[in-house]
Amino acid sequence: MLLVKEEFSPRKKGKHSEPPAHVAIIMDGNGRWAKKHMLPKIAGHKRGADVVRRCVEDSIDLGIKYLTLYAFSSENWNRPEDEVNDLMNLLRRYLTKEVDKLHKKNIRIAFIGNRTKLSENICALIEAAERKTLHNTRLCLTLALSYGGRAEIVDAATAMAEKVKAGELKPEDISEDIFASHLHTSDIPDPDLIIRTSGEQRISNFLLWQIAYAEFIFLDVLWPDFNRKILEQAVAEYCGRDRRYGARP
């Protein structure tokens, strides 16, 4: 589904030569990759975690400043209990082993989503990772965990309603900027580019407010097979597009 055939080069000239500042990826296809290779699902998730590590490095090399990864949706809690437990154990190991490495590379790690369903030890690891890497500036890596776009919008509306009730905010003062400031992503820019792997062409409740003017690329490749060349091609495709934000060319 990705139409680009040429390799990306930072010197390539398109509609705009700068890479996207913020790339958000719906990482899909771990289970299908495992089934394709006749392996248990957890093998696909482990392979997917390895791809995350490489994707972070490749994003830095390509000049991307913000990378947001859809790691676990609010709907994923409906998966079989053993699969959810495997995913949580994998997350726990990632947070234990990778945060120090990310910190040494000047990478900030942040998390968005509903933490109430996460275990206490995972929440503690998340909070420690956010504190430790808060002031890092090379790349902001955001993991969407137990995340749902609709729930995020409801949370923002509820927070504003509470402020109105308390007299801290007037209804007539509510604007798009005010609303956005109550979202989980209030301190990072909206995505420029959304990538989804696995051949599916849907958003799956991901960053519904933030993607209003993002460019979309749907890839017919499973996430464990995602690599630098594919990311380069996606960036090249993005650079060749004309982003008009509703205005005339």
C-alpha positions as a Markdown table, in Angstrom:
| # | Residue | x | y | z |
|---|---|---|---|---|
| 1 | Met | 0.0 | 0.0 | 0.0 |
| 2 | Leu | 3.0 | 2.3 | 0.3 |
| 3 | Leu | 3.5 | 3.7 | -3.1 |
| 4 | Val | 7.1 | 5.0 | -2.7 |
| 5 | Lys | 9.7 | 3.0 | -4.5 |
| 6 | Glu | 12.8 | 5.2 | -4.1 |
| 7 | Glu | 14.9 | 5.3 | -1.0 |
| 8 | Phe | 14.7 | 8.3 | 1.3 |
| 9 | Ser | 17.6 | 10.8 | 1.5 |
| 10 | Pro | 17.7 | 13.8 | 3.8 |
| 11 | Arg | 18.7 | 15.8 | 0.6 |
| 12 | Lys | 15.6 | 14.7 | -1.3 |
| 13 | Lys | 13.4 | 17.6 | -2.4 |
| 14 | Gly | 9.7 | 17.2 | -2.4 |
| 15 | Lys | 6.7 | 19.4 | -1.5 |
| 16 | His | 8.7 | 20.0 | 1.7 |
| 17 | Ser | 12.1 | 18.6 | 2.4 |
| 18 | Glu | 11.9 | 18.5 | 6.2 |
| 19 | Pro | 11.0 | 15.2 | 7.8 |
| 20 | Pro | 7.9 | 15.0 | 9.9 |
| 21 | Ala | 8.5 | 16.4 | 13.4 |
| 22 | His | 6.0 | 13.9 | 15.0 |
| 23 | Val | 5.4 | 10.4 | 13.7 |
| 24 | Ala | 2.7 | 8.2 | 15.4 |
| 25 | Ile | 2.6 | 4.5 | 14.6 |
| 26 | Ile | -0.2 | 2.0 | 15.1 |
| 27 | Met | 1.9 | -1.1 | 15.6 |
| 28 | Asp | -0.2 | -3.9 | 14.3 |
| 29 | Gly | 0.4 | -7.5 | 13.2 |
| 30 | Asn | 2.5 | -9.2 | 16.0 |
| 31 | Gly | 0.0 | -12.0 | 16.4 |
| 32 | Arg | -0.3 | -12.6 | 12.6 |
| 33 | Trp | 3.5 | -12.6 | 12.3 |
| 34 | Ala | 3.7 | -15.3 | 15.0 |
| 35 | Lys | 1.0 | -17.4 | 13.3 |
| 36 | Lys | 2.7 | -17.0 | 10.0 |
| 37 | His | 5.9 | -18.4 | 11.5 |
| 38 | Met | 4.0 | -21.1 | 13.5 |
| 39 | Leu | 5.1 | -19.5 | 16.8 |
| 40 | Pro | 3.2 | -18.6 | 20.0 |
| 41 | Lys | 1.8 | -15.0 | 20.0 |
| 42 | Ile | 4.2 | -13.9 | 22.7 |
| 43 | Ala | 7.1 | -14.5 | 20.2 |
| 44 | Gly | 5.5 | -12.0 | 17.9 |
| 45 | His | 5.2 | -9.5 | 20.7 |
| 46 | Lys | 8.8 | -10.0 | 21.7 |
| 47 | Arg | 9.9 | -9.5 | 18.1 |
| 48 | Gly | 7.7 | -6.4 | 18.0 |
| 49 | Ala | 9.5 | -5.0 | 21.0 |
| 50 | Asp | 12.9 | -5.5 | 19.3 |
| 51 | Val | 11.5 | -3.5 | 16.3 |
| 52 | Val | 10.6 | -0.7 | 18.7 |
| 53 | Arg | 14.2 | -0.4 | 19.9 |
| 54 | Arg | 15.4 | -0.1 | 16.3 |
| 55 | Cys | 12.6 | 2.3 | 15.3 |
| 56 | Val | 13.6 | 4.7 | 18.1 |
| 57 | Glu | 17.2 | 4.8 | 16.7 |
| 58 | Asp | 16.1 | 5.1 | 13.1 |
| 59 | Ser | 13.7 | 8.0 | 14.0 |
| 60 | Ile | 16.5 | 9.9 | 15.6 |
| 61 | Asp | 18.7 | 9.4 | 12.5 |
| 62 | Leu | 16.0 | 10.7 | 10.2 |
| 63 | Gly | 15.4 | 13.9 | 12.2 |
| 64 | Ile | 12.1 | 12.9 | 13.9 |
| 65 | Lys | 11.7 | 14.7 | 17.2 |
| 66 | Tyr | 8.5 | 13.0 | 18.5 |
| 67 | Leu | 7.6 | 9.3 | 18.2 |
| 68 | Thr | 4.3 | 8.0 | 19.5 |
| 69 | Leu | 3.6 | 4.3 | 19.5 |
| 70 | Tyr | 0.2 | 2.7 | 20.1 |
| 71 | Ala | 1.4 | -0.1 | 22.4 |
| 72 | Phe | -1.9 | -1.2 | 24.1 |
| 73 | Ser | -5.4 | 0.1 | 23.5 |
| 74 | Ser | -8.2 | 0.3 | 26.0 |
| 75 | Glu | -9.9 | -2.4 | 23.9 |
| 76 | Asn | -6.9 | -4.7 | 24.2 |
| 77 | Trp | -8.0 | -5.6 | 27.7 |
| 78 | Asn | -10.7 | -7.7 | 26.1 |
| 79 | Arg | -8.0 | -10.1 | 24.7 |
| 80 | Pro | -7.5 | -13.5 | 26.4 |
| 81 | Glu | -6.2 | -13.2 | 29.9 |
| 82 | Asp | -3.0 | -15.2 | 29.2 |
| 83 | Glu | -2.1 | -12.9 | 26.2 |
| 84 | Val | -2.8 | -9.7 | 28.3 |
| 85 | Asn | -0.5 | -11.1 | 31.1 |
| 86 | Asp | 2.2 | -11.9 | 28.6 |
| 87 | Leu | 2.0 | -8.3 | 27.2 |
| 88 | Met | 2.1 | -6.8 | 30.7 |
| 89 | Asn | 5.2 | -8.9 | 31.6 |
| 90 | Leu | 6.9 | -7.8 | 28.4 |
| 91 | Leu | 6.1 | -4.2 | 29.2 |
| 92 | Arg | 7.5 | -4.7 | 32.7 |
| 93 | Arg | 10.7 | -6.1 | 31.3 |
| 94 | Tyr | 11.0 | -3.3 | 28.8 |
| 95 | Leu | 10.6 | -0.6 | 31.5 |
| 96 | Thr | 13.1 | -2.3 | 33.7 |
| 97 | Lys | 15.8 | -2.8 | 31.0 |
| 98 | Glu | 15.4 | 0.0 | 28.6 |
| 99 | Val | 14.8 | 3.2 | 30.5 |
| 100 | Asp | 18.4 | 3.7 | 31.6 |
| 101 | Lys | 19.5 | 3.1 | 28.0 |
| 102 | Leu | 17.0 | 5.7 | 26.7 |
| 103 | His | 18.1 | 8.1 | 29.4 |
| 104 | Lys | 21.8 | 7.8 | 28.4 |
| 105 | Lys | 20.8 | 8.6 | 24.8 |
| 106 | Asn | 19.0 | 11.8 | 25.9 |
| 107 | Ile | 15.6 | 10.4 | 25.0 |
| 108 | Arg | 12.5 | 11.4 | 27.0 |
| 109 | Ile | 9.9 | 8.7 | 27.6 |
| 110 | Ala | 6.2 | 9.6 | 28.3 |
| 111 | Phe | 3.0 | 7.6 | 28.6 |
| 112 | Ile | -0.6 | 8.4 | 27.7 |
| 113 | Gly | -3.7 | 6.4 | 28.6 |
| 114 | Asn | -5.7 | 5.2 | 31.6 |
| 115 | Arg | -3.4 | 3.8 | 34.2 |
| 116 | Thr | -6.1 | 2.6 | 36.6 |
| 117 | Lys | -6.1 | -0.9 | 35.1 |
| 118 | Leu | -2.4 | -1.2 | 35.2 |
| 119 | Ser | -0.7 | -3.0 | 38.1 |
| 120 | Glu | 0.9 | -0.9 | 40.8 |
| 121 | Asn | 4.4 | -2.0 | 40.0 |
| 122 | Ile | 4.0 | -1.1 | 36.3 |
| 123 | Cys | 2.6 | 2.3 | 37.3 |
| 124 | Ala | 5.6 | 2.9 | 39.6 |
| 125 | Leu | 8.0 | 2.0 | 36.8 |
| 126 | Ile | 6.1 | 4.4 | 34.4 |
| 127 | Glu | 6.3 | 7.2 | 36.9 |
| 128 | Ala | 10.0 | 6.6 | 37.6 |
| 129 | Ala | 10.7 | 6.5 | 33.8 |
| 130 | Glu | 8.9 | 9.8 | 33.3 |
| 131 | Arg | 10.7 | 11.5 | 36.1 |
| 132 | Lys | 14.1 | 10.3 | 35.1 |
| 133 | Thr | 13.9 | 11.3 | 31.5 |
| 134 | Leu | 11.7 | 14.4 | 31.8 |
| 135 | His | 14.3 | 16.9 | 30.7 |
| 136 | Asn | 15.8 | 14.9 | 27.8 |
| 137 | Thr | 15.6 | 16.6 | 24.4 |
| 138 | Arg | 16.9 | 14.3 | 21.7 |
| 139 | Leu | 13.6 | 12.5 | 21.1 |
| 140 | Cys | 10.3 | 12.3 | 22.9 |
| 141 | Leu | 9.1 | 8.7 | 22.9 |
| 142 | Thr | 5.4 | 8.4 | 23.9 |
| 143 | Leu | 3.9 | 5.1 | 24.6 |
| 144 | Ala | 0.1 | 4.9 | 24.4 |
| 145 | Leu | -0.9 | 2.3 | 27.1 |
| 146 | Ser | -4.5 | 1.4 | 28.0 |
| 147 | Tyr | -5.3 | 4.3 | 25.7 |
| 148 | Gly | -8.5 | 5.2 | 23.9 |
| 149 | Gly | -9.1 | 8.4 | 21.9 |
| 150 | Arg | -12.7 | 8.7 | 22.8 |
| 151 | Ala | -12.0 | 8.2 | 26.5 |
| 152 | Glu | -9.3 | 10.9 | 26.3 |
| 153 | Ile | -11.8 | 13.4 | 24.8 |
| 154 | Val | -14.3 | 12.6 | 27.5 |
| 155 | Asp | -11.6 | 13.1 | 30.2 |
| 156 | Ala | -10.8 | 16.5 | 28.7 |
| 157 | Ala | -14.4 | 17.5 | 28.6 |
| 158 | Thr | -14.9 | 16.4 | 32.2 |
| 159 | Ala | -11.9 | 18.3 | 33.4 |
| 160 | Met | -13.2 | 21.5 | 31.7 |
| 161 | Ala | -16.7 | 21.0 | 33.1 |
| 162 | Glu | -15.2 | 20.7 | 36.6 |
| 163 | Lys | -13.3 | 24.0 | 36.0 |
| 164 | Val | -16.5 | 25.7 | 34.8 |
| 165 | Lys | -18.4 | 24.4 | 37.9 |
| 166 | Ala | -15.7 | 25.8 | 40.1 |
| 167 | Gly | -15.7 | 29.1 | 38.4 |
| 168 | Glu | -12.2 | 28.7 | 37.0 |
| 169 | Leu | -13.3 | 28.7 | 33.4 |
| 170 | Lys | -16.1 | 30.4 | 31.5 |
| 171 | Pro | -17.9 | 28.3 | 28.8 |
| 172 | Glu | -17.5 | 31.1 | 26.3 |
| 173 | Asp | -13.7 | 31.0 | 26.8 |
| 174 | Ile | -13.4 | 27.4 | 25.7 |
| 175 | Ser | -11.5 | 27.1 | 22.4 |
| 176 | Glu | -9.7 | 24.5 | 20.5 |
| 177 | Asp | -6.5 | 25.5 | 22.2 |
| 178 | Ile | -8.1 | 25.3 | 25.6 |
| 179 | Phe | -9.6 | 21.9 | 24.8 |
| 180 | Ala | -6.2 | 20.6 | 23.5 |
| 181 | Ser | -4.5 | 21.7 | 26.7 |
| 182 | His | -6.6 | 19.2 | 28.7 |
| 183 | Leu | -5.6 | 16.3 | 26.5 |
| 184 | His | -3.0 | 13.7 | 27.5 |
| 185 | Thr | -0.8 | 15.1 | 24.7 |
| 186 | Ser | -0.9 | 18.7 | 25.8 |
| 187 | Asp | 2.8 | 19.1 | 25.9 |
| 188 | Ile | 3.7 | 17.7 | 22.5 |
| 189 | Pro | 2.7 | 18.8 | 19.0 |
| 190 | Asp | 0.0 | 17.0 | 17.0 |
| 191 | Pro | 1.3 | 14.1 | 14.7 |
| 192 | Asp | 2.4 | 15.1 | 11.2 |
| 193 | Leu | 2.4 | 11.5 | 10.0 |
| 194 | Ile | 0.4 | 8.4 | 11.1 |
| 195 | Ile | 1.7 | 5.0 | 10.0 |
| 196 | Arg | -0.3 | 1.8 | 10.5 |
| 197 | Thr | 1.2 | -1.6 | 9.7 |
| 198 | Ser | -0.5 | -5.0 | 8.9 |
| 199 | Gly | -2.6 | -3.9 | 6.0 |
| 200 | Glu | -5.5 | -2.6 | 8.0 |
| 201 | Gln | -6.9 | 0.8 | 7.1 |
| 202 | Arg | -8.5 | 2.2 | 10.2 |
| 203 | Ile | -7.6 | 4.4 | 13.2 |
| 204 | Ser | -8.7 | 2.1 | 16.0 |
| 205 | Asn | -9.5 | 4.9 | 18.4 |
| 206 | Phe | -6.0 | 6.4 | 18.3 |
| 207 | Leu | -5.4 | 10.1 | 18.8 |
| 208 | Leu | -8.8 | 11.1 | 17.4 |
| 209 | Trp | -8.5 | 14.8 | 18.2 |
| 210 | Gln | -4.8 | 15.2 | 17.3 |
| 211 | Ile | -4.8 | 13.6 | 13.9 |
| 212 | Ala | -7.2 | 16.1 | 12.3 |
| 213 | Tyr | -4.6 | 17.2 | 9.7 |
| 214 | Ala | -2.1 | 14.3 | 9.9 |
| 215 | Glu | -0.9 | 12.5 | 6.8 |
| 216 | Phe | -1.8 | 8.8 | 6.7 |
| 217 | Ile | 0.3 | 5.8 | 5.4 |
| 218 | Phe | -1.1 | 2.3 | 5.6 |
| 219 | Leu | 1.5 | -0.4 | 5.1 |
| 220 | Asp | 0.9 | -4.0 | 4.0 |
| 221 | Val | 3.7 | -5.2 | 6.3 |
| 222 | Leu | 3.4 | -6.8 | 9.8 |
| 223 | Trp | 5.0 | -4.8 | 12.6 |
| 224 | Pro | 7.7 | -7.4 | 13.4 |
| 225 | Asp | 8.9 | -7.0 | 9.8 |
| 226 | Phe | 9.0 | -3.1 | 10.0 |
| 227 | Asn | 12.5 | -1.8 | 9.4 |
| 228 | Arg | 14.5 | 1.3 | 8.6 |
| 229 | Lys | 14.0 | 1.2 | 4.9 |
| 230 | Ile | 10.3 | 1.1 | 5.3 |
| 231 | Leu | 10.4 | 4.0 | 7.7 |
| 232 | Glu | 12.6 | 5.9 | 5.2 |
| 233 | Gln | 10.1 | 5.2 | 2.4 |
| 234 | Ala | 7.2 | 6.5 | 4.6 |
| 235 | Val | 9.1 | 9.7 | 5.4 |
| 236 | Ala | 9.9 | 10.1 | 1.7 |
| 237 | Glu | 6.2 | 9.7 | 0.8 |
| 238 | Tyr | 5.3 | 12.3 | 3.5 |
| 239 | Cys | 7.9 | 14.7 | 2.1 |
| 240 | Gly | 6.3 | 14.4 | -1.3 |
| 241 | Arg | 2.8 | 15.4 | -0.2 |
| 242 | Asp | 1.3 | 18.9 | -0.2 |
| 243 | Arg | -0.1 | 19.8 | 3.2 |
| 244 | Arg | -2.6 | 22.6 | 2.7 |
| 245 | Tyr | -4.7 | 22.3 | 5.9 |
| 246 | Gly | -7.8 | 23.1 | 4.0 |
| 247 | Ala | -6.5 | 26.1 | 2.1 |
| 248 | Arg | -6.2 | 26.5 | -1.6 |
| 249 | Pro | -2.8 | 25.6 | -3.1 |
